[in-house]
Amino acid sequence: MSIPLSVLAPAFARLALLNIAREYPNKLDHVINDAGELRAPRALHPVFYGSYDWHSSVHMHWLLARLLRLHAELPEAGQISAAFDGHFTGAAVAAELAYLQQASRQSFERTYGWAWLLKLQTELAALAAINPRAARWRDALQPLADAFAERYLQFLPITQHPIRAGTHANSAFGLLFALDYAQASGHSALRQLIVAKAQAWFGADRLYPADYEPGGDDFLSGGLLEAVLMRRVSDARSHADWWQAFCPAPQALQHWLAPVENTDRSDPKLSHLDGLNLSRAWCWRLLESELPSHLREPVRQAIEAHLAVALPHSRAGDYVGTHWLASFAVLALSEEPLRL
């Protein structure tokens, strides 16, 4: 059996606290409009300057919020709260918002960073329901969440084709976390748009070619994410029918059940494969109870096998992995199925 999150939580918390305050090395997604915009990461992004890149900083903040909600007794709880008090301020969030509003930044972090920002805000709102101190963090971040929700409303109607790659731009991933936010916040227009887009993009998919996965730098399974998303936007009967048509052929399905080998964890792109093992475990865990009975035991074994391979590398090793992998480990160990 995999190690429970309660055991791993202190190590993950310490790692994330270090990451969100570590400015360098830093990989910016930064369109430079003029020489005055040649600035350090912390000046550009006073909230999300750490953890190597903007989106990883966002999901390391999410990790800390999730741990604080699920394990309030953590020894690191006070440090997490102090870090959030320092990062989630009106002035810092206003600077992040001002960055978005500059010329040539309409596609900044589209849609991976958008999705994680909304996932973070969803978690802060859940945390605020049991921790009054978190209400100020939630309220401070809300203008940025509003901005990204609006970007979804503007972008989804004009994009006609999904991105199925197992990397940051994957469309199913971008819709899944935005749907979490729309449902939790009562944003009905966003929810309706996501449901319609998911059905239009993925509702007619058949006999998914799982033997085409993974790509050499994938950290997401496009097919499994699609299946999770379609369960979110369908009732149980409809999803069962959809899965029957979508499910890969038996030989191809084996590609999803066996962990992927990583040959060089110091390589920034190859390190993605540890994330793929974690994200497969997360997706399978969300799908397990919905699958035909003959698949459930192989899937349970696959979850444990993927976690056994990847969990050790989520909390120790080269920074190209440790700046982000723990977030997917926490997803795999703690995410619960949601329904419309």
C-alpha positions, 0 to 999 in steps of 0.5 A: 500500500502507498504511504498515506498523505498524513505521513508525507504531509510534513515533508511536502509542506517543508518542501513547498515552503522552501519552493514558494520563496525560492526565486532562482533558477526561474523560467519566465513566461514573459513577453517583453514589451519594452526595455522597462520590463526587463525585471526580476521574477519577484518584481514581475510576480510578487505572489508567484515568483518562486518554484521555478515558474509561475504555474508551479508556484501557484500549485505549490501554494495550492499544495500548502492550502490543501495540507492546511485544510486536511491536516490543520495539526501539521507542525508547519501550519504556522509557517504556512499561514505566515507565508500566506499572510505575506503573499496574499495581500491586496497590493501583491495580487494587484501587481499580478493582475496589472501584469496580466493586463499589459499588451501581448499577455492574453495567452499568458499561462493558457490554460494550465496556469489559469486552471491551477489558479482557479484550483488554488482559489477553490481550495482557499474557499474550502479552507476559509470555511473551517479556518477564519484566517483563510478568508483574507487570503481567499478575498485577496486572491479573488480579483485574480480568480475573476480575471482568469474566469473571464479569460475562460469565458472569452477564450473557450467560445473562439477555440474550436479544437482541443489540445490533446498533448500530455503537457501544459496546454492539455485542454481536458486538464484546463477544463477540469480544474476550471469546472471545480471552481465554477461549481464551488463558486456558483459561476453558472455561466462558466460551468455551462460553457465548460460542460458544453465544450467538453461534450463537443470536444470529447463526447464522440471519441471512440476506442482511444489509442492509449498505445500512442501514450506517453510522449517523451515529455508527457506529465499528463495522460490526455486520454485518462484526463478526458475520461475524468472530465467526461465523468464530471460532465455526465451522469453515471449511466451516460458515462458508462456508455461513453466509457464502453465506446471510448475504452482502449483495446485490451493491448493498448489499455496496458500502456495505461496500467504499467508505470513509465520508466524515467531514465534521467531525473536531472533532465527538465523534460524527462522529469515529466515522466515521474509526474505522468506516473503520479497523474495517472494514479490520480486519474485512475483513482477518480475513475476506479469506482466508475469502471466495469467490474473486471477493470477495478482490480487491475486499476487498483494494482496500477495505482499502487504501482505508479505511486510506488515508482513516483512518490519517492521522487516527489519529495527528494531529488533534483530541483527540476522535479521537486519544484512541482512533483509534490503537487501531483502526489498530493492530488493522487493521494487526496483528490476526491471525485466530484459531481455536477 
